[in-house]
Amino acid sequence: MTNFTPSEIIRIYGYVSDFMATRWNVGRGKRCKYLAVDVFFMTLSVLKKMEKTGPFSPTPLKSRHLHSKR
């Protein structure tokens, strides 16, 4: 799903796990239902998807806006 090897994911998570563990669900608000490691994996998936499409690729809103200016 992310095109990262398991060893790459473990290595990257090793760098950020202490930071995430001390700052995840801190405060008085509602607690997140997702674990920190789940959100980390979601972030990797999004970053990998952006690598393919590019951060400035047209979205449906942008393309609709461009076509309406005639």
N, CA, C and O atoms as a Tripos MOL2 file, in Angstrom:
@<TRIPOS>MOLECULE
protein
  280   279    70     0     0
PROTEIN
NO_CHARGES

@<TRIPOS>ATOM
      1 N           0.8210   -1.1940    0.0000 N.3       1 MET1
      2 CA          0.0000    0.0000    0.0000 C.3       1 MET1
      3 C           0.8680    1.2630    0.0000 C.2       1 MET1
      4 O           0.4980    2.2560   -0.6270 O.2       1 MET1
      5 N           1.9900    1.2440    0.6760 N.am      2 THR2
      6 CA          2.8200    2.4430    0.7430 C.3       2 THR2
      7 C           4.0980    2.3260   -0.0660 C.2       2 THR2
      8 O           4.8180    3.3130   -0.2170 O.2       2 THR2
      9 N           4.3960    1.1550   -0.5860 N.am      3 ASN3
     10 CA          5.6410    0.8790   -1.3070 C.3       3 ASN3
     11 C           6.8740    1.0820   -0.4410 C.2       3 ASN3
     12 O           7.9750    1.2410   -0.9690 O.2       3 ASN3
     13 N           6.7150    1.0810    0.8590 N.am      4 PHE4
     14 CA          7.8390    1.0680    1.7840 C.3       4 PHE4
     15 C           8.0480   -0.3730    2.2220 C.2       4 PHE4
     16 O           7.0800   -1.1120    2.4010 O.2       4 PHE4
     17 N           9.2820   -0.7740    2.3940 N.am      5 THR5
     18 CA          9.5410   -2.1100    2.9240 C.3       5 THR5
     19 C           9.2840   -2.0890    4.4280 C.2       5 THR5
     20 O           9.3480   -1.0270    5.0470 O.2       5 THR5
     21 N           8.9950   -3.2420    5.0210 N.am      6 PRO6
     22 CA          8.7800   -3.2700    6.4730 C.3       6 PRO6
     23 C           9.9690   -2.7220    7.2660 C.2       6 PRO6
     24 O           9.7830   -2.0670    8.2920 O.2       6 PRO6
     25 N          11.1780   -2.9860    6.7950 N.am      7 SER7
     26 CA         12.3470   -2.4650    7.5210 C.3       7 SER7
     27 C          12.4230   -0.9440    7.4430 C.2       7 SER7
     28 O          12.8650   -0.3010    8.3950 O.2       7 SER7
     29 N          11.9990   -0.3570    6.3190 N.am      8 GLU8
     30 CA         11.9820    1.1070    6.2030 C.3       8 GLU8
     31 C          10.9520    1.7160    7.1480 C.2       8 GLU8
     32 O          11.2170    2.7350    7.7860 O.2       8 GLU8
     33 N           9.7810    1.0960    7.2380 N.am      9 ILE9
     34 CA          8.7390    1.6040    8.1330 C.3       9 ILE9
     35 C           9.2090    1.5410    9.5780 C.2       9 ILE9
     36 O           9.0210    2.4910   10.3370 O.2       9 ILE9
     37 N           9.8150    0.4290    9.9570 N.am     10 ILE10
     38 CA         10.3130    0.2830   11.3310 C.3      10 ILE10
     39 C          11.3990    1.3080   11.6220 C.2      10 ILE10
     40 O          11.4400    1.8850   12.7090 O.2      10 ILE10
     41 N          12.2690    1.5340   10.6590 N.am     11 ARG11
     42 CA         13.3590    2.5040   10.8570 C.3      11 ARG11
     43 C          12.8200    3.9270   11.0080 C.2      11 ARG11
     44 O          13.2470    4.6640   11.8960 O.2      11 ARG11
     45 N          11.8940    4.3060   10.1490 N.am     12 ILE12
     46 CA         11.3170    5.6550   10.2260 C.3      12 ILE12
     47 C          10.5260    5.8180   11.5190 C.2      12 ILE12
     48 O          10.6320    6.8450   12.1880 O.2      12 ILE12
     49 N           9.7340    4.8070   11.8730 N.am     13 TYR13
     50 CA          8.9490    4.8940   13.1060 C.3      13 TYR13
     51 C           9.8580    4.9560   14.3280 C.2      13 TYR13
     52 O           9.5050    5.5820   15.3270 O.2      13 TYR13
     53 N          11.0140    4.3210   14.2610 N.am     14 GLY14
     54 CA         11.9740    4.4040   15.3610 C.3      14 GLY14
     55 C          12.4350    5.8310   15.6190 C.2      14 GLY14
     56 O          12.7160    6.2060   16.7570 O.2      14 GLY14
     57 N          12.5130    6.6240   14.5520 N.am     15 TYR15
     58 CA         12.9240    8.0220   14.7090 C.3      15 TYR15
     59 C          11.8470    8.8700   15.3790 C.2      15 TYR15
     60 O          12.1650    9.7790   16.1450 O.2      15 TYR15
     61 N          10.5830    8.5840   15.0980 N.am     16 VAL16
     62 CA          9.5080    9.4580   15.5760 C.3      16 VAL16
     63 C           8.6940    8.8800   16.7250 C.2      16 VAL16
     64 O           7.8390    9.5750   17.2720 O.2      16 VAL16
     65 N           8.9320    7.6360   17.1040 N.am     17 SER17
     66 CA          8.0700    6.9830   18.0990 C.3      17 SER17
     67 C           8.1260    7.6620   19.4650 C.2      17 SER17
     68 O           7.0890    7.8150   20.1110 O.2      17 SER17
     69 N           9.3070    8.0740   19.9210 N.am     18 ASP18
     70 CA          9.3920    8.7510   21.2180 C.3      18 ASP18
     71 C           8.6310   10.0730   21.2030 C.2      18 ASP18
     72 O           7.9220   10.4000   22.1550 O.2      18 ASP18
     73 N           8.7820   10.8210   20.1300 N.am     19 PHE19
     74 CA          8.0840   12.0980   19.9930 C.3      19 PHE19
     75 C           6.5720   11.8850   19.9990 C.2      19 PHE19
     76 O           5.8390   12.6000   20.6840 O.2      19 PHE19
     77 N           6.1130   10.8990   19.2320 N.am     20 MET20
     78 CA          4.6720   10.6510   19.1460 C.3      20 MET20
     79 C           4.1100   10.1090   20.4510 C.2      20 MET20
     80 O           2.9930   10.4590   20.8330 O.2      20 MET20
     81 N           4.8600    9.2660   21.1370 N.am     21 ALA21
     82 CA          4.3640    8.6680   22.3810 C.3      21 ALA21
     83 C           4.1730    9.7200   23.4690 C.2      21 ALA21
     84 O           3.2370    9.6230   24.2630 O.2      21 ALA21
     85 N           5.0460   10.7210   23.5150 N.am     22 THR22
     86 CA          4.9320   11.7370   24.5600 C.3      22 THR22
     87 C           3.8970   12.8060   24.2310 C.2      22 THR22
     88 O           3.4450   13.5180   25.1280 O.2      22 THR22
     89 N           3.5130   12.9330   22.9590 N.am     23 ARG23
     90 CA          2.6080   14.0150   22.5730 C.3      23 ARG23
     91 C           1.2500   13.5490   22.0620 C.2      23 ARG23
     92 O           0.4010   14.3820   21.7420 O.2      23 ARG23
     93 N           1.0280   12.2570   21.9770 N.am     24 TRP24
     94 CA         -0.2400   11.7510   21.4550 C.3      24 TRP24
     95 C          -1.2820   11.7180   22.5630 C.2      24 TRP24
     96 O          -1.0120   11.2090   23.6520 O.2      24 TRP24
     97 N          -2.4520   12.2470   22.3030 N.am     25 ASN25
     98 CA         -3.5710   12.3020   23.2540 C.3      25 ASN25
     99 C          -3.1980   13.0200   24.5490 C.2      25 ASN25
    100 O          -3.5800   12.5840   25.6350 O.2      25 ASN25
    101 N          -2.4640   14.1050   24.4360 N.am     26 VAL26
    102 CA         -2.1110   14.9240   25.5950 C.3      26 VAL26
    103 C          -3.0530   16.1140   25.6200 C.2      26 VAL26
    104 O          -3.3130   16.7240   24.5830 O.2      26 VAL26
    105 N          -3.5520   16.4390   26.7660 N.am     27 GLY27
    106 CA         -4.4540   17.5750   26.9060 C.3      27 GLY27
    107 C          -5.7730   17.1510   27.5070 C.2      27 GLY27
    108 O          -5.9570   16.0070   27.9220 O.2      27 GLY27
    109 N          -6.7010   18.1190   27.5430 N.am     28 ARG28
    110 CA         -7.9770   17.8520   28.2080 C.3      28 ARG28
    111 C          -9.1080   17.5900   27.2340 C.2      28 ARG28
    112 O         -10.2350   17.3440   27.6640 O.2      28 ARG28
    113 N          -8.8530   17.6340   25.9560 N.am     29 GLY29
    114 CA         -9.9210   17.4290   24.9820 C.3      29 GLY29
    115 C         -10.2520   15.9640   24.7790 C.2      29 GLY29
    116 O          -9.7450   15.0840   25.4750 O.2      29 GLY29
    117 N         -11.1120   15.7320   23.8140 N.am     30 LYS30
    118 CA        -11.5230   14.3680   23.4880 C.3      30 LYS30
    119 C         -10.3300   13.5820   22.9450 C.2      30 LYS30
    120 O          -9.5480   14.0980   22.1470 O.2      30 LYS30
    121 N         -10.2020   12.3630   23.3740 N.am     31 ARG31
    122 CA         -9.1000   11.5080   22.9380 C.3      31 ARG31
    123 C          -9.3680   10.9760   21.5310 C.2      31 ARG31
    124 O         -10.5050   10.6840   21.1620 O.2      31 ARG31
    125 N          -8.3100   10.8610   20.7740 N.am     32 CYS32
    126 CA         -8.4140   10.3220   19.4230 C.3      32 CYS32
    127 C          -8.6420    8.8140   19.4910 C.2      32 CYS32
    128 O          -8.0570    8.1270   20.3280 O.2      32 CYS32
    129 N          -9.4920    8.3090   18.6080 N.am     33 LYS33
    130 CA         -9.7820    6.8760   18.6390 C.3      33 LYS33
    131 C          -8.7110    6.0520   17.9260 C.2      33 LYS33
    132 O          -8.7200    4.8240   18.0110 O.2      33 LYS33
    133 N          -7.7950    6.7110   17.2280 N.am     34 TYR34
    134 CA         -6.7380    6.0060   16.5150 C.3      34 TYR34
    135 C          -5.4580    6.0010   17.3410 C.2      34 TYR34
    136 O          -5.1740    6.9500   18.0730 O.2      34 TYR34
    137 N          -4.6980    4.9360   17.2160 N.am     35 LEU35
    138 CA         -3.3930    4.8740   17.8750 C.3      35 LEU35
    139 C          -2.3910    5.7110   17.0960 C.2      35 LEU35
    140 O          -2.5760    5.9710   15.9070 O.2      35 LEU35
    141 N          -1.3430    6.1250   17.7660 N.am     36 ALA36
    142 CA         -0.3170    6.9440   17.1170 C.3      36 ALA36
    143 C           0.3240    6.2010   15.9510 C.2      36 ALA36
    144 O           0.6040    6.8020   14.9140 O.2      36 ALA36
    145 N           0.5540    4.9250   16.1070 N.am     37 VAL37
    146 CA          1.1790    4.1520   15.0320 C.3      37 VAL37
    147 C           0.2470    4.0450   13.8190 C.2      37 VAL37
    148 O           0.7240    3.9900   12.6860 O.2      37 VAL37
    149 N          -1.0710    4.0160   14.0390 N.am     38 ASP38
    150 CA         -2.0220    3.9900   12.9260 C.3      38 ASP38
    151 C          -1.9780    5.2980   12.1380 C.2      38 ASP38
    152 O          -1.9940    5.2930   10.9070 O.2      38 ASP38
    153 N          -1.9240    6.4050   12.8520 N.am     39 VAL39
    154 CA         -1.8550    7.7090   12.1900 C.3      39 VAL39
    155 C          -0.5290    7.8580   11.4470 C.2      39 VAL39
    156 O          -0.4820    8.4550   10.3720 O.2      39 VAL39
    157 N           0.5270    7.3260   12.0070 N.am     40 PHE40
    158 CA          1.8210    7.3390   11.3330 C.3      40 PHE40
    159 C           1.7300    6.5870   10.0020 C.2      40 PHE40
    160 O           2.2300    7.0670    8.9840 O.2      40 PHE40
    161 N           1.1020    5.4260   10.0060 N.am     41 PHE41
    162 CA          0.9530    4.6490    8.7810 C.3      41 PHE41
    163 C           0.0830    5.3830    7.7660 C.2      41 PHE41
    164 O           0.3730    5.3500    6.5700 O.2      41 PHE41
    165 N          -0.9840    6.0470    8.2260 N.am     42 MET42
    166 CA         -1.8290    6.8370    7.3280 C.3      42 MET42
    167 C          -1.0240    7.9700    6.6950 C.2      42 MET42
    168 O          -1.1810    8.2670    5.5100 O.2      42 MET42
    169 N          -0.1640    8.5990    7.4930 N.am     43 THR43
    170 CA          0.6700    9.6880    6.9820 C.3      43 THR43
    171 C           1.6090    9.1870    5.9010 C.2      43 THR43
    172 O           1.7840    9.8480    4.8770 O.2      43 THR43
    173 N           2.2130    8.0310    6.1140 N.am     44 LEU44
    174 CA          3.0910    7.4630    5.0900 C.3      44 LEU44
    175 C           2.3200    7.1810    3.8070 C.2      44 LEU44
    176 O           2.8380    7.3960    2.7110 O.2      44 LEU44
    177 N           1.1020    6.7070    3.9350 N.am     45 SER45
    178 CA          0.2810    6.4250    2.7550 C.3      45 SER45
    179 C          -0.0140    7.6980    1.9760 C.2      45 SER45
    180 O           0.0570    7.7070    0.7470 O.2      45 SER45
    181 N          -0.3430    8.7680    2.6830 N.am     46 VAL46
    182 CA         -0.6390   10.0450    2.0270 C.3      46 VAL46
    183 C           0.6100   10.6070    1.3590 C.2      46 VAL46
    184 O           0.5390   11.0980    0.2330 O.2      46 VAL46
    185 N           1.7430   10.5410    2.0350 N.am     47 LEU47
    186 CA          2.9790   11.0500    1.4460 C.3      47 LEU47
    187 C           3.3570   10.2680    0.1980 C.2      47 LEU47
    188 O           3.8300   10.8490   -0.7790 O.2      47 LEU47
    189 N           3.1550    8.9740    0.2200 N.am     48 LYS48
    190 CA          3.4720    8.1620   -0.9450 C.3      48 LYS48
    191 C           2.5380    8.4950   -2.0970 C.2      48 LYS48
    192 O           2.9650    8.5200   -3.2510 O.2      48 LYS48
    193 N           1.2660    8.7530   -1.8010 N.am     49 LYS49
    194 CA          0.3110    9.1210   -2.8450 C.3      49 LYS49
    195 C           0.6710   10.4790   -3.4430 C.2      49 LYS49
    196 O           0.5720   10.6650   -4.6560 O.2      49 LYS49
    197 N           1.0880   11.4280   -2.6050 N.am     50 MET50
    198 CA          1.4650   12.7520   -3.1080 C.3      50 MET50
    199 C           2.7010   12.6780   -3.9820 C.2      50 MET50
    200 O           2.8730   13.4940   -4.8880 O.2      50 MET50
    201 N           3.5640   11.7060   -3.7180 N.am     51 GLU51
    202 CA          4.7590   11.5540   -4.5420 C.3      51 GLU51
    203 C           4.3710   11.2440   -5.9800 C.2      51 GLU51
    204 O           5.0320   11.7010   -6.9120 O.2      51 GLU51
    205 N           3.3020   10.4680   -6.1670 N.am     52 LYS52
    206 CA          2.8680   10.0770   -7.5050 C.3      52 LYS52
    207 C           2.1120   11.1950   -8.2060 C.2      52 LYS52
    208 O           2.3080   11.4120   -9.4020 O.2      52 LYS52
    209 N           1.2540   11.9080   -7.4870 N.am     53 THR53
    210 CA          0.4010   12.9020   -8.1260 C.3      53 THR53
    211 C           0.9730   14.3080   -8.0600 C.2      53 THR53
    212 O           0.6260   15.1530   -8.8860 O.2      53 THR53
    213 N           1.8290   14.5690   -7.1080 N.am     54 GLY54
    214 CA          2.3710   15.9060   -6.9410 C.3      54 GLY54
    215 C           1.4690   16.7430   -6.0650 C.2      54 GLY54
    216 O           0.2480   16.6040   -6.1260 O.2      54 GLY54
    217 N           2.0430   17.6090   -5.2520 N.am     55 PRO55
    218 CA          1.2190   18.3890   -4.3300 C.3      55 PRO55
    219 C           0.3590   19.4390   -5.0220 C.2      55 PRO55
    220 O          -0.6050   19.9280   -4.4340 O.2      55 PRO55
    221 N           0.6890   19.7920   -6.2580 N.am     56 PHE56
    222 CA         -0.0490   20.8490   -6.9360 C.3      56 PHE56
    223 C          -0.8670   20.3130   -8.1050 C.2      56 PHE56
    224 O          -1.1980   21.0610   -9.0250 O.2      56 PHE56
    225 N          -1.1930   19.0290   -8.0750 N.am     57 SER57
    226 CA         -2.0090   18.4720   -9.1460 C.3      57 SER57
    227 C          -3.4300   19.0200   -9.0310 C.2      57 SER57
    228 O          -3.8840   19.3180   -7.9260 O.2      57 SER57
    229 N          -4.1340   19.1560  -10.1450 N.am     58 PRO58
    230 CA         -5.4710   19.7380  -10.0920 C.3      58 PRO58
    231 C          -6.4480   18.8700   -9.3130 C.2      58 PRO58
    232 O          -6.4500   17.6450   -9.4340 O.2      58 PRO58
    233 N          -7.2600   19.5180   -8.5290 N.am     59 THR59
    234 CA         -8.3200   18.8350   -7.7970 C.3      59 THR59
    235 C          -9.6300   19.1230   -8.5100 C.2      59 THR59
    236 O          -9.6760   20.0190   -9.3530 O.2      59 THR59
    237 N         -10.6970   18.3960   -8.2020 N.am     60 PRO60
    238 CA        -11.9800   18.6950   -8.8580 C.3      60 PRO60
    239 C         -12.4290   20.1390   -8.6470 C.2      60 PRO60
    240 O         -13.0120   20.7400   -9.5490 O.2      60 PRO60
    241 N         -12.1640   20.7040   -7.4650 N.am     61 LEU61
    242 CA        -12.5670   22.0960   -7.2220 C.3      61 LEU61
    243 C         -11.7760   23.0570   -8.0890 C.2      61 LEU61
    244 O         -12.3440   23.9980   -8.6440 O.2      61 LEU61
    245 N         -10.4720   22.8380   -8.2160 N.am     62 LYS62
    246 CA         -9.6540   23.7230   -9.0420 C.3      62 LYS62
    247 C         -10.0560   23.6190  -10.5080 C.2      62 LYS62
    248 O         -10.1920   24.6370  -11.1860 O.2      62 LYS62
    249 N         -10.2480   22.3980  -11.0000 N.am     63 SER63
    250 CA        -10.5760   22.2460  -12.4120 C.3      63 SER63
    251 C         -11.9570   22.8290  -12.7190 C.2      63 SER63
    252 O         -12.1530   23.4020  -13.7900 O.2      63 SER63
    253 N         -12.9180   22.6920  -11.7970 N.am     64 ARG64
    254 CA        -14.2460   23.2690  -11.9970 C.3      64 ARG64
    255 C         -14.1390   24.7910  -12.0380 C.2      64 ARG64
    256 O         -14.8030   25.4380  -12.8490 O.2      64 ARG64
    257 N         -13.3070   25.3660  -11.1700 N.am     65 HIS65
    258 CA        -13.1260   26.8120  -11.1260 C.3      65 HIS65
    259 C         -12.4730   27.3080  -12.4140 C.2      65 HIS65
    260 O         -12.8570   28.3580  -12.9290 O.2      65 HIS65
    261 N         -11.5040   26.5800  -12.9380 N.am     66 LEU66
    262 CA        -10.8270   26.9980  -14.1590 C.3      66 LEU66
    263 C         -11.7610   26.9490  -15.3630 C.2      66 LEU66
    264 O         -11.6840   27.8140  -16.2350 O.2      66 LEU66
    265 N         -12.6420   25.9520  -15.4230 N.am     67 HIS67
    266 CA        -13.5380   25.8180  -16.5660 C.3      67 HIS67
    267 C         -14.6930   26.8080  -16.5140 C.2      67 HIS67
    268 O         -15.2880   27.1010  -17.5520 O.2      67 HIS67
    269 N         -15.0260   27.3280  -15.3490 N.am     68 SER68
    270 CA        -16.1530   28.2580  -15.2520 C.3      68 SER68
    271 C         -15.7760   29.6800  -15.6560 C.2      68 SER68
    272 O         -16.6650   30.5120  -15.8400 O.2      68 SER68
    273 N         -14.4920   29.9830  -15.7990 N.am     69 LYS69
    274 CA        -14.0440   31.3300  -16.1970 C.3      69 LYS69
    275 C         -13.9320   31.4060  -17.7170 C.2      69 LYS69
    276 O         -12.8350   31.2750  -18.2580 O.2      69 LYS69
    277 N         -15.0040   31.6070  -18.3860 N.am     70 ARG70
    278 CA        -14.9640   31.7190  -19.8520 C.3      70 ARG70
    279 C         -15.3100   33.0980  -20.2870 C.2      70 ARG70
    280 O         -15.3290   33.3810  -21.4840 O.2      70 ARG70
@<TRIPOS>BOND
     1     1     2 1
     2     2     3 1
     3     3     4 2
     4     3     5 am
     5     5     6 1
     6     6     7 1
     7     7     8 2
     8     7     9 am
     9     9    10 1
    10    10    11 1
    11    11    12 2
    12    11    13 am
    13    13    14 1
    14    14    15 1
    15    15    16 2
    16    15    17 am
    17    17    18 1
    18    18    19 1
    19    19    20 2
    20    19    21 am
    21    21    22 1
    22    22    23 1
    23    23    24 2
    24    23    25 am
    25    25    26 1
    26    26    27 1
    27    27    28 2
    28    27    29 am
    29    29    30 1
    30    30    31 1
    31    31    32 2
    32    31    33 am
    33    33    34 1
    34    34    35 1
    35    35    36 2
    36    35    37 am
    37    37    38 1
    38    38    39 1
    39    39    40 2
    40    39    41 am
    41    41    42 1
    42    42    43 1
    43    43    44 2
    44    43    45 am
    45    45    46 1
    46    46    47 1
    47    47    48 2
    48    47    49 am
    49    49    50 1
    50    50    51 1
    51    51    52 2
    52    51    53 am
    53    53    54 1
    54    54    55 1
    55    55    56 2
    56    55    57 am
    57    57    58 1
    58    58    59 1
    59    59    60 2
    60    59    61 am
    61    61    62 1
    62    62    63 1
    63    63    64 2
    64    63    65 am
    65    65    66 1
    66    66    67 1
    67    67    68 2
    68    67    69 am
    69    69    70 1
    70    70    71 1
    71    71    72 2
    72    71    73 am
    73    73    74 1
    74    74    75 1
    75    75    76 2
    76    75    77 am
    77    77    78 1
    78    78    79 1
    79    79    80 2
    80    79    81 am
    81    81    82 1
    82    82    83 1
    83    83    84 2
    84    83    85 am
    85    85    86 1
    86    86    87 1
    87    87    88 2
    88    87    89 am
    89    89    90 1
    90    90    91 1
    91    91    92 2
    92    91    93 am
    93    93    94 1
    94    94    95 1
    95    95    96 2
    96    95    97 am
    97    97    98 1
    98    98    99 1
    99    99   100 2
   100    99   101 am
   101   101   102 1
   102   102   103 1
   103   103   104 2
   104   103   105 am
   105   105   106 1
   106   106   107 1
   107   107   108 2
   108   107   109 am
   109   109   110 1
   110   110   111 1
   111   111   112 2
   112   111   113 am
   113   113   114 1
   114   114   115 1
   115   115   116 2
   116   115   117 am
   117   117   118 1
   118   118   119 1
   119   119   120 2
   120   119   121 am
   121   121   122 1
   122   122   123 1
   123   123   124 2
   124   123   125 am
   125   125   126 1
   126   126   127 1
   127   127   128 2
   128   127   129 am
   129   129   130 1
   130   130   131 1
   131   131   132 2
   132   131   133 am
   133   133   134 1
   134   134   135 1
   135   135   136 2
   136   135   137 am
   137   137   138 1
   138   138   139 1
   139   139   140 2
   140   139   141 am
   141   141   142 1
   142   142   143 1
   143   143   144 2
   144   143   145 am
   145   145   146 1
   146   146   147 1
   147   147   148 2
   148   147   149 am
   149   149   150 1
   150   150   151 1
   151   151   152 2
   152   151   153 am
   153   153   154 1
   154   154   155 1
   155   155   156 2
   156   155   157 am
   157   157   158 1
   158   158   159 1
   159   159   160 2
   160   159   161 am
   161   161   162 1
   162   162   163 1
   163   163   164 2
   164   163   165 am
   165   165   166 1
   166   166   167 1
   167   167   168 2
   168   167   169 am
   169   169   170 1
   170   170   171 1
   171   171   172 2
   172   171   173 am
   173   173   174 1
   174   174   175 1
   175   175   176 2
   176   175   177 am
   177   177   178 1
   178   178   179 1
   179   179   180 2
   180   179   181 am
   181   181   182 1
   182   182   183 1
   183   183   184 2
   184   183   185 am
   185   185   186 1
   186   186   187 1
   187   187   188 2
   188   187   189 am
   189   189   190 1
   190   190   191 1
   191   191   192 2
   192   191   193 am
   193   193   194 1
   194   194   195 1
   195   195   196 2
   196   195   197 am
   197   197   198 1
   198   198   199 1
   199   199   200 2
   200   199   201 am
   201   201   202 1
   202   202   203 1
   203   203   204 2
   204   203   205 am
   205   205   206 1
   206   206   207 1
   207   207   208 2
   208   207   209 am
   209   209   210 1
   210   210   211 1
   211   211   212 2
   212   211   213 am
   213   213   214 1
   214   214   215 1
   215   215   216 2
   216   215   217 am
   217   217   218 1
   218   218   219 1
   219   219   220 2
   220   219   221 am
   221   221   222 1
   222   222   223 1
   223   223   224 2
   224   223   225 am
   225   225   226 1
   226   226   227 1
   227   227   228 2
   228   227   229 am
   229   229   230 1
   230   230   231 1
   231   231   232 2
   232   231   233 am
   233   233   234 1
   234   234   235 1
   235   235   236 2
   236   235   237 am
   237   237   238 1
   238   238   239 1
   239   239   240 2
   240   239   241 am
   241   241   242 1
   242   242   243 1
   243   243   244 2
   244   243   245 am
   245   245   246 1
   246   246   247 1
   247   247   248 2
   248   247   249 am
   249   249   250 1
   250   250   251 1
   251   251   252 2
   252   251   253 am
   253   253   254 1
   254   254   255 1
   255   255   256 2
   256   255   257 am
   257   257   258 1
   258   258   259 1
   259   259   260 2
   260   259   261 am
   261   261   262 1
   262   262   263 1
   263   263   264 2
   264   263   265 am
   265   265   266 1
   266   266   267 1
   267   267   268 2
   268   267   269 am
   269   269   270 1
   270   270   271 1
   271   271   272 2
   272   271   273 am
   273   273   274 1
   274   274   275 1
   275   275   276 2
   276   275   277 am
   277   277   278 1
   278   278   279 1
   279   279   280 2
@<TRIPOS>SUBSTRUCTURE
     1 MET1         2 RESIDUE 1 A MET
     2 THR2         6 RESIDUE 1 A THR
     3 ASN3        10 RESIDUE 1 A ASN
     4 PHE4        14 RESIDUE 1 A PHE
     5 THR5        18 RESIDUE 1 A THR
     6 PRO6        22 RESIDUE 1 A PRO
     7 SER7        26 RESIDUE 1 A SER
     8 GLU8        30 RESIDUE 1 A GLU
     9 ILE9        34 RESIDUE 1 A ILE
    10 ILE10       38 RESIDUE 1 A ILE
    11 ARG11       42 RESIDUE 1 A ARG
    12 ILE12       46 RESIDUE 1 A ILE
    13 TYR13       50 RESIDUE 1 A TYR
    14 GLY14       54 RESIDUE 1 A GLY
    15 TYR15       58 RESIDUE 1 A TYR
    16 VAL16       62 RESIDUE 1 A VAL
    17 SER17       66 RESIDUE 1 A SER
    18 ASP18       70 RESIDUE 1 A ASP
    19 PHE19       74 RESIDUE 1 A PHE
    20 MET20       78 RESIDUE 1 A MET
    21 ALA21       82 RESIDUE 1 A ALA
    22 THR22       86 RESIDUE 1 A THR
    23 ARG23       90 RESIDUE 1 A ARG
    24 TRP24       94 RESIDUE 1 A TRP
    25 ASN25       98 RESIDUE 1 A ASN
    26 VAL26      102 RESIDUE 1 A VAL
    27 GLY27      106 RESIDUE 1 A GLY
    28 ARG28      110 RESIDUE 1 A ARG
    29 GLY29      114 RESIDUE 1 A GLY
    30 LYS30      118 RESIDUE 1 A LYS
    31 ARG31      122 RESIDUE 1 A ARG
    32 CYS32      126 RESIDUE 1 A CYS
    33 LYS33      130 RESIDUE 1 A LYS
    34 TYR34      134 RESIDUE 1 A TYR
    35 LEU35      138 RESIDUE 1 A LEU
    36 ALA36      142 RESIDUE 1 A ALA
    37 VAL37      146 RESIDUE 1 A VAL
    38 ASP38      150 RESIDUE 1 A ASP
    39 VAL39      154 RESIDUE 1 A VAL
    40 PHE40      158 RESIDUE 1 A PHE
    41 PHE41      162 RESIDUE 1 A PHE
    42 MET42      166 RESIDUE 1 A MET
    43 THR43      170 RESIDUE 1 A THR
    44 LEU44      174 RESIDUE 1 A LEU
    45 SER45      178 RESIDUE 1 A SER
    46 VAL46      182 RESIDUE 1 A VAL
    47 LEU47      186 RESIDUE 1 A LEU
    48 LYS48      190 RESIDUE 1 A LYS
    49 LYS49      194 RESIDUE 1 A LYS
    50 MET50      198 RESIDUE 1 A MET
    51 GLU51      202 RESIDUE 1 A GLU
    52 LYS52      206 RESIDUE 1 A LYS
    53 THR53      210 RESIDUE 1 A THR
    54 GLY54      214 RESIDUE 1 A GLY
    55 PRO55      218 RESIDUE 1 A PRO
    56 PHE56      222 RESIDUE 1 A PHE
    57 SER57      226 RESIDUE 1 A SER
    58 PRO58      230 RESIDUE 1 A PRO
    59 THR59      234 RESIDUE 1 A THR
    60 PRO60      238 RESIDUE 1 A PRO
    61 LEU61      242 RESIDUE 1 A LEU
    62 LYS62      246 RESIDUE 1 A LYS
    63 SER63      250 RESIDUE 1 A SER
    64 ARG64      254 RESIDUE 1 A ARG
    65 HIS65      258 RESIDUE 1 A HIS
    66 LEU66      262 RESIDUE 1 A LEU
    67 HIS67      266 RESIDUE 1 A HIS
    68 SER68      270 RESIDUE 1 A SER
    69 LYS69      274 RESIDUE 1 A LYS
    70 ARG70      278 RESIDUE 1 A ARG
